[in-house]
Amino acid sequence: MSILNKAAAPNDENSGGNNSNQRGARRPGTPAGKPGSSPTRKQASGASGVEKRRSLGLGSFVLLALGAFVFLFPFYYMFIGSLQTSPDTSVAGAFPNPANLTGENYANINNSINLLQGLVNSGIFTGGVIFFTVVFGLLVGYALAQMHFRGKGLVFGMMLLVQMIPFQLLLIPLYVMIVRDYGLADSYLGMILPFAINSTAVFVFRQYFMQLPSTLFEAARIDGASELRILWQIAIPLVKPAIVTAVLLTFIGPWNEFLWPFLVTKDQSIQPLAVSLANYISNISATASNPFGAILAGACVLAAPAVALFIFFQRQFISTNIGSSVKG
């Protein structure tokens, strides 16, 4: 069959060349360089398309600018408030007098709760949650997408059911299990364990793995590769956008988490920054000279790593299409 195709190829090329020559020949009465009216139509349609894009671009720019202002104004107001010597909670406080700006609020909040130690504790807590979330998410997502075993549908259904249960309903049994049964109070592991498996991350990884062609994994199994080797050398390099997405979606939760670390930790040396700020508001702020500015200064320090992370990974976070990674 291939021989026949090769033999027929020259004839097809010749016929195709003749047809192209015939199509490219100038019609009688048509001036040179103007083969027909179709390019003029294309140019007209292209010009109208450009005008439409320009008009849509102006409206989109106005809407995006308005949305950006509404979104960024609270951050701007928080930062300005953290620099004010005397608090001004009115609308005019958004445009303060430069003489009323100072950095003493950051020094006051740091002397009260040790911002650096709180950031380190929040980083350990958040980093541990992200590590276990990515590891277990990759393993479970790959198994649900590319492996065949009895009860896979039931496992996936239970995973979706877990997403419908509020975490607050599990606080009491989790507290009894972590603190009394396991004895993990006042420890990083006690804070991390309840968030070690994130069903949302499992769902994200499963959907990405299902987009990959199954022939890649079947060929690797035929070559004798184990499932862990297939996951490490084939699957994970193709789902890097999913890993970045899972990290960003997981980061904001434990970084701002207050209730669970507050319940399981009494030692201030291991409390995350969110818990330290809450303790400052309830215990120390009443005696501070400018509690409003100090609280906003602590909030700025807490929000800065999250904002920087999203700005740094915004391209990877937006790019969720892995079709370019698979070429067959």
C-alpha positions in Angstrom: 0.0 0.0 0.0 2.8 2.4 0.9 4.5 1.6 -2.5 1.3 2.6 -4.3 1.1 5.8 -2.3 4.7 6.7 -3.2 4.1 5.9 -6.8 1.0 8.1 -6.9 2.6 10.9 -5.1 4.5 12.4 -8.2 1.3 12.4 -10.3 -0.6 14.1 -7.5 2.1 16.7 -7.2 2.1 17.3 -10.9 -1.6 17.6 -11.1 -1.6 19.8 -8.0 1.0 22.0 -9.6 -0.9 22.3 -12.9 -4.1 23.1 -11.0 -2.3 25.7 -8.9 -0.8 27.2 -12.1 -4.2 27.3 -13.7 -5.7 28.9 -10.6 -2.8 31.4 -10.4 -3.1 32.3 -14.1 -4.2 35.8 -14.8 -7.7 36.0 -16.2 -8.1 37.8 -19.5 -8.9 41.5 -19.0 -7.6 41.5 -15.4 -4.8 44.0 -14.8 -1.5 42.7 -13.7 -1.1 42.5 -9.9 -4.8 42.5 -9.3 -6.0 38.9 -9.7 -9.5 39.5 -8.4 -11.7 41.3 -6.0 -11.2 38.8 -3.1 -8.2 40.6 -1.5 -10.2 43.8 -1.5 -13.0 42.1 0.4 -10.5 40.7 2.9 -8.9 44.0 3.5 -12.3 45.6 4.0 -13.3 42.9 6.5 -10.0 43.1 8.2 -10.3 46.9 8.6 -13.8 46.6 10.0 -12.5 43.9 12.4 -9.7 46.2 13.6 -12.2 49.0 14.2 -14.4 46.7 16.2 -11.5 45.5 18.3 -10.5 49.1 18.9 -14.0 50.1 20.0 -14.3 47.0 22.2 -10.8 47.6 23.6 -11.7 51.1 24.8 -14.8 49.9 26.6 -13.0 46.9 28.1 -10.1 49.2 29.2 -12.6 51.4 31.1 -14.3 48.5 32.7 -11.0 46.9 33.7 -9.7 50.1 35.1 -12.8 50.6 37.2 -12.6 47.0 38.4 -9.0 47.4 39.3 -9.7 50.6 41.2 -12.5 48.9 43.2 -10.3 45.9 43.9 -7.1 47.7 44.8 -8.6 50.6 46.9 -8.9 48.5 50.1 -5.3 47.6 49.9 -4.3 51.2 49.3 -6.4 52.4 52.2 -4.9 49.7 54.4 -1.4 50.7 53.5 -2.0 54.4 54.0 -3.7 53.7 57.3 -0.7 51.7 58.5 1.5 54.8 58.0 -0.6 57.4 59.7 0.5 58.8 63.0 -3.0 59.7 64.0 -5.8 57.6 62.6 -8.3 59.1 60.1 -11.1 56.7 59.3 -13.0 59.1 57.1 -12.9 59.1 53.3 -10.4 62.0 53.4 -8.0 59.6 55.2 -7.3 58.0 51.8 -5.4 61.2 50.9 -3.5 62.1 54.1 -1.2 64.9 54.8 2.5 63.8 54.2 3.4 65.2 57.6 1.0 62.6 59.2 2.9 59.6 57.7 5.4 57.6 59.7 6.7 54.0 60.1 6.3 53.8 63.8 3.2 51.6 63.6 5.3 48.8 62.1 7.9 49.1 64.9 5.1 49.1 67.6 3.4 46.0 66.2 6.7 44.2 65.8 7.6 45.0 69.5 4.4 43.5 70.6 4.1 40.2 68.6 7.4 39.7 66.7 6.3 39.9 63.1 9.3 37.9 61.8 8.5 35.0 64.0 4.9 35.1 63.1 5.8 35.1 59.4 8.1 32.1 59.9 5.4 30.2 61.7 2.9 31.0 59.0 5.4 29.9 56.3 6.0 26.5 58.1 2.3 25.9 58.5 1.4 26.9 54.9 4.4 25.1 53.4 3.6 21.9 55.1 0.0 22.1 54.0 1.0 22.8 50.4 3.5 19.9 50.4 1.0 17.3 51.6 -1.7 18.7 49.3 0.4 18.5 46.2 1.8 15.0 47.0 -1.5 13.4 47.9 -3.3 15.4 45.2 -1.0 14.1 42.5 -1.2 10.5 43.8 -5.0 10.4 44.2 -5.7 12.5 41.0 -3.5 10.2 38.9 -5.2 7.1 40.3 -8.7 8.4 39.7 -7.9 9.5 36.1 -5.5 6.9 34.6 -5.8 3.8 36.7 -8.6 1.2 36.8 -9.7 -0.4 40.0 -12.9 -1.5 41.7 -14.7 1.3 43.5 -13.1 4.2 41.6 -16.5 5.8 41.0 -17.4 5.5 44.7 -14.1 7.1 45.8 -14.7 10.0 43.4 -18.2 10.4 44.7 -17.0 10.4 48.3 -14.4 13.0 47.4 -17.1 15.3 46.0 -19.2 14.7 49.1 -16.4 15.8 51.4 -16.5 19.2 49.6 -20.1 19.7 50.7 -19.2 19.3 54.5 -18.2 22.6 56.2 -15.0 22.4 58.1 -16.6 23.9 61.2 -18.7 20.7 61.6 -15.4 18.7 61.9 -13.7 21.0 64.5 -14.8 19.1 67.6 -13.9 15.5 66.4 -10.7 16.8 64.9 -9.7 18.6 68.1 -10.4 15.5 70.2 -8.4 13.3 67.8 -5.4 15.6 67.3 -5.1 16.9 70.8 -6.3 14.1 73.1 -5.6 10.9 71.0 -2.5 11.9 69.1 -1.1 14.5 71.6 -0.1 16.9 68.9 -1.2 20.1 70.6 1.3 23.0 70.3 3.0 21.5 67.3 3.3 22.3 63.7 2.1 18.8 62.7 -1.0 19.2 64.7 -1.8 22.4 62.7 -1.0 20.7 59.4 -2.7 17.3 59.5 -6.3 18.4 59.2 -5.4 20.2 55.9 -3.1 17.6 54.5 -5.5 16.3 51.9 -7.4 18.9 49.9 -10.3 17.5 47.8 -10.3 20.6 45.6 -6.7 19.9 44.6 -7.5 16.3 44.0 -10.3 17.3 41.6 -8.0 19.8 39.8 -5.3 17.1 39.3 -7.8 14.5 38.2 -9.2 16.8 35.5 -5.7 17.6 34.2 -4.7 13.9 34.1 -7.8 13.0 32.2 -6.8 15.4 29.4 -3.6 13.5 28.8 -3.8 10.8 26.1 -4.0 7.3 27.7 -1.6 6.0 25.0 1.3 7.6 26.7 0.7 5.6 29.9 -0.1 2.4 28.0 3.1 2.6 26.1 5.1 3.2 29.3 3.4 0.2 31.0 4.2 -2.0 28.0 7.9 -1.0 28.4 7.7 -2.2 32.0 7.6 1.1 33.8 5.9 1.2 37.3 3.0 3.5 38.0 5.2 5.7 40.3 7.8 6.0 37.5 5.1 6.9 35.0 3.7 9.5 37.3 7.2 11.0 38.0 8.7 11.0 34.5 5.6 11.4 32.3 2.6 12.7 34.1 4.0 15.4 36.4 6.1 17.2 33.7 2.8 17.5 31.6 0.7 19.0 34.5 3.0 21.7 35.8 0.3 24.3 35.3 -2.0 22.2 37.5 0.7 22.1 40.2 1.0 25.9 40.1 -2.8 26.3 40.2 -3.1 23.9 43.2 -0.3 25.7 45.1 -1.9 29.1 44.6 -5.4 27.9 45.5 -4.0 26.1 48.6 -1.7 28.9 49.8 -4.3 31.5 50.7 -6.3 29.1 52.9 -3.7 28.1 55.5 -1.9 31.5 55.3 -5.0 33.3 56.5 -6.3 30.4 58.7 -7.1 31.5 62.3 -9.6 29.2 64.0 -7.8 25.9 63.9 -4.3 27.1 64.9 -5.9 29.2 67.6 -7.6 26.1 69.0 -4.6 23.7 69.0 -1.8 26.2 69.9 -1.3 28.0 73.2 2.4 28.6 72.8 2.9 32.0 71.2 6.3 31.0 69.8 4.7 28.7 67.2 1.5 30.6 66.5 1.0 31.8 62.9 0.8 35.6 62.3 -2.9 35.6 61.8 -3.4 34.2 65.4 -0.8 36.6 66.8 -2.6 39.5 65.2 -5.9 38.3 66.7 -4.3 38.0 70.1 -2.9 41.5 69.8 -6.3 43.0 68.9 -8.1 41.3 71.9 -5.3 41.7 74.5 -2.8 44.5 73.7 -4.4 47.0 71.3 -6.4 48.7 74.0 -3.2 49.9 75.7 -1.5 51.0 72.4 -1.2 54.7 71.5 -2.4 54.1 67.9 -4.0 50.6 67.8 -5.7 51.3 64.4 -2.4 52.0 62.7 -0.6 49.1 64.4 -3.4 46.6 63.3 -3.3 47.8 59.7 0.5 47.5 59.8 0.3 43.9 60.9 -2.4 43.3 58.2 -0.1 44.7 55.5 2.7 42.4 56.6 0.3 39.4 56.5 -1.1 40.3 53.1 2.3 41.2 51.4 3.5 37.6 50.8 0.1 36.5 49.3 0.0 39.5 47.0 3.6 39.0 45.9 3.0 35.3 45.2 0.0 35.9 43.0 1.8 38.7 41.1 4.8 36.5 40.5 2.8 33.5 39.3 0.0 35.3 37.5 1.0 34.0 34.1 1.2 30.4 35.3 -2.1 30.8 37.2 -3.9 32.1 34.2 -2.4 29.6 31.7 -4.4 26.4 32.5 -4.4 24.9 29.0 -1.9 22.0 28.7 -2.7 21.2 25.1 0.6 22.8 24.0 2.5 20.3 26.2 1.1 17.3 24.4 2.1 16.9 20.8 1.2 13.7 19.0 
